[in-house]
Amino acid sequence: QRDGQREPVLDHLKYNTLRDIELLADVTTDQLSEVVDSFIVERFTTGEAIIQQGRAGAKFYILLTGIVRVLVDGAEVSKLGAYSYFGERSLLNDELTAADIIADSDDVVVLALERASFDIMLGPLKDLIQNQKTLRLLKTVPILQTLSNRELELLSKVMETRGYEDGEPILRQGQAGHTFFLIKSGQVSVTKNDNPDKELLRLNKSSFFGERALLEEEPRAANITAVGRVECFTLKREDFKKHLGD
């Protein structure tokens, strides 16, 4: 990564553009004005790494111009253009960076915000940001896609977090189902009783299971077991019905 230069950032990115960035939607005007002055400008050319996978997160970036490639384990998963942002997840969750971000043009210009300034700006909003992420995940669940944002917010507020240790059963095939699960972190293994040693599927962070339990009480169709430490958001059918009706 290149050392950034302090420049009149508003020449590069107008205040309203910062305001339009989803992650900053709930930052106050005063916080935003303060953080604008903390951004530095960095430039990259084709092939240069902006973020390297597996490192401790150091900065939050907003892409002003150019194109960048996103690679996970060496495989390209997407490209990002102007006004995309990245690097926030490792700062918010104290995780290692999840991908390589590589310049894919010679005109890549980013605004970079150091961790300390990022924490000042968004530290108090971590819960709010996590809630926004949860809402986005809930929108991917087919049976919830007809719900409004307000209804999804109601559900997110009554969801609980449960932790499981390696090898601990989360669901057992045949048991009555009354809870929906959304994986917050970790992995789970899916098996069936007729061949318990054969893993049918491995589900990761942001995957969900048990959604049919929100609609009706039917037996669980498979066993779900924690692989390593797992945290799940959970939603009980009674809370779903209570807030949304039948």
C-alpha positions in Angstrom: 0.0 0.0 0.0 1.2 3.5 -0.7 1.5 6.2 1.9 -1.3 8.6 1.4 -1.1 12.3 0.9 -3.3 14.8 2.7 -5.1 16.8 0.1 -8.2 18.9 0.0 -10.5 15.9 0.0 -13.6 17.8 -0.9 -12.0 18.5 -4.3 -12.2 14.8 -4.9 -15.4 13.8 -3.2 -18.3 16.1 -2.4 -19.9 15.9 1.0 -23.1 14.7 -0.5 -21.4 11.7 -2.1 -20.1 10.7 1.4 -23.6 11.1 2.6 -24.9 8.8 -0.1 -22.6 5.9 1.0 -24.8 3.3 2.7 -22.4 2.6 5.5 -22.4 6.3 6.5 -26.1 6.8 6.3 -26.6 7.1 10.0 -23.5 9.2 10.8 -24.4 12.6 12.0 -23.5 15.8 10.0 -20.9 16.7 12.6 -19.3 13.3 12.6 -19.2 13.3 8.8 -17.7 16.7 8.7 -15.0 15.6 11.1 -14.3 12.4 9.2 -14.0 14.2 5.8 -10.9 16.0 7.2 -9.4 12.7 8.3 -9.5 11.0 4.9 -6.2 10.8 2.9 -5.9 10.2 -0.8 -4.0 7.2 -2.1 -3.3 6.3 -5.7 -2.6 2.8 -7.2 -1.9 1.5 -10.7 -2.8 -1.8 -12.3 -1.7 -4.9 -10.3 -1.0 -3.0 -7.1 -2.5 -4.4 -3.9 -4.7 -2.1 -1.8 -5.7 -4.8 0.7 -4.2 -8.2 1.1 -6.3 -11.1 2.3 -5.6 -12.5 5.8 -4.1 -9.3 7.2 -5.2 -7.2 10.1 -7.5 -4.5 8.8 -5.8 -1.1 8.9 -8.0 1.3 6.8 -11.4 1.9 5.4 -11.4 2.8 1.7 -13.8 4.6 -0.7 -13.0 4.1 -4.4 -13.2 7.5 -6.2 -12.0 6.5 -9.7 -10.8 3.4 -11.5 -11.6 -0.3 -11.2 -10.5 -2.8 -8.6 -10.6 -6.6 -8.5 -11.8 -8.6 -5.5 -10.1 -12.0 -5.1 -10.7 -14.6 -2.4 -8.1 -17.3 -2.2 -6.7 -16.1 -5.5 -10.0 -16.4 -7.4 -11.7 -13.3 -8.7 -15.2 -12.9 -7.2 -16.1 -9.4 -8.4 -15.0 -6.0 -9.6 -15.8 -2.7 -8.0 -16.1 0.7 -9.5 -16.3 4.3 -8.4 -18.0 5.0 -5.0 -17.7 1.4 -3.8 -16.2 1.0 -0.4 -14.2 -1.8 1.3 -12.2 -2.7 4.3 -14.9 -1.8 6.8 -15.7 -5.4 7.9 -12.3 -6.2 9.3 -12.4 -2.9 11.2 -15.9 -3.3 12.6 -15.5 -7.0 13.5 -11.8 -7.1 14.3 -11.5 -9.8 11.7 -8.6 -10.5 9.3 -9.3 -9.1 5.8 -11.4 -11.5 3.8 -10.1 -10.7 0.3 -7.4 -9.2 -1.9 -8.3 -5.9 -3.4 -6.2 -5.3 -6.4 -6.1 -2.2 -8.7 -7.3 -3.1 -12.2 -6.6 0.2 -13.9 -3.9 2.8 -13.8 -6.2 5.5 -12.4 -7.3 4.0 -9.1 -7.8 6.8 -6.5 -9.1 6.0 -3.1 -10.0 7.8 0.0 -8.4 6.0 3.0 -9.4 6.4 6.6 -7.1 5.1 9.4 -8.5 2.7 12.0 -8.4 5.3 14.8 -10.5 7.8 12.8 -12.8 5.1 11.6 -13.5 4.0 15.2 -14.2 7.6 16.2 -16.7 7.9 13.4 -18.4 4.5 13.4 -17.4 2.9 16.7 -20.6 4.1 18.4 -22.6 2.9 15.4 -21.4 -0.7 15.4 -24.7 -2.1 16.7 -26.6 -0.1 14.1 -24.3 -1.2 11.3 -24.6 -4.8 12.4 -28.4 -4.4 12.4 -28.3 -3.1 8.8 -26.2 -6.1 7.8 -28.7 -8.4 9.5 -31.5 -6.8 7.6 -29.7 -7.3 4.3 -29.3 -11.0 5.2 -32.9 -11.4 6.1 -33.9 -10.1 2.7 -32.1 -13.1 1.1 -34.5 -15.5 2.9 -37.2 -16.4 0.3 -40.1 -16.6 2.8 -39.1 -13.1 4.2 -38.7 -11.3 0.9 -42.3 -10.0 0.8 -41.8 -8.2 4.1 -41.2 -4.5 4.4 -38.1 -3.0 5.9 -40.1 -2.0 9.0 -41.3 -5.6 9.4 -37.8 -6.9 9.0 -36.5 -4.4 11.6 -39.1 -5.7 14.0 -37.9 -9.3 13.5 -34.2 -8.3 13.8 -34.9 -6.7 17.2 -36.4 -9.9 18.6 -33.7 -12.2 17.2 -31.3 -13.7 19.8 -27.7 -14.8 19.4 -26.7 -18.3 20.4 -23.3 -19.8 20.5 -22.3 -23.4 19.9 -19.0 -25.3 20.4 -17.3 -27.6 17.9 -19.3 -30.8 17.4 -22.4 -29.5 19.3 -25.7 -30.4 17.7 -27.8 -27.3 16.7 -30.7 -29.3 15.1 -31.5 -33.0 15.1 -33.3 -34.7 12.3 -36.9 -35.5 13.2 -37.2 -33.1 16.1 -40.1 -30.5 16.0 -39.0 -27.3 14.5 -39.8 -23.9 16.0 -36.7 -21.8 15.4 -35.0 -20.2 12.3 -31.2 -19.8 12.3 -28.9 -17.4 10.5 -25.2 -18.0 10.8 -23.4 -15.0 12.3 -20.0 -16.6 12.3 -18.5 -20.1 11.8 -19.5 -23.1 9.8 -22.1 -26.0 10.3 -22.2 -29.5 8.8 -25.4 -31.0 7.4 -26.0 -34.7 7.7 -28.9 -37.2 7.8 -29.6 -40.2 10.1 -29.4 -42.8 7.3 -25.7 -42.0 6.8 -24.5 -39.8 9.7 -20.9 -39.9 8.7 -21.5 -38.5 5.2 -21.5 -34.6 5.1 -24.2 -33.5 2.7 -23.4 -29.8 2.9 -21.3 -27.3 4.7 -22.9 -23.9 5.5 -20.9 -20.8 6.2 -21.4 -17.3 7.6 -24.6 -15.6 6.3 -26.2 -18.9 5.4 -29.5 -19.8 7.0 -31.5 -22.9 7.9 -34.7 -23.9 9.6 -36.8 -21.2 7.8 -39.8 -23.5 7.4 -40.2 -23.5 11.2 -41.4 -19.9 11.0 -44.5 -21.0 9.0 -45.4 -24.4 10.5 -44.2 -27.0 12.9 -42.7 -29.8 10.9 -39.9 -32.2 11.8 -36.4 -31.1 11.0 -35.2 -32.7 7.8 -31.5 -33.0 8.7 -28.9 -32.8 11.5 -27.0 -29.5 11.8 -23.8 -29.7 13.8 -21.3 -26.9 14.6 -17.9 -27.1 13.0 -15.6 -25.1 15.3 -17.1 -22.3 17.3 -20.4 -21.1 15.7 -22.7 -18.1 16.5 -26.2 -17.9 15.1 -28.9 -15.4 15.1 -32.1 -17.2 16.0 -35.8 -16.3 15.5 -38.6 -18.3 17.2 -41.9 -18.9 15.4 -43.9 -17.5 18.3 -42.0 -14.1 17.9 -42.4 -14.2 14.1 -46.2 -14.8 14.5 -46.5 -12.3 17.3 -45.0 -9.5 15.3 -46.3 -10.3 11.8 -49.5 -12.3 12.5 -50.5 -15.5 10.7 
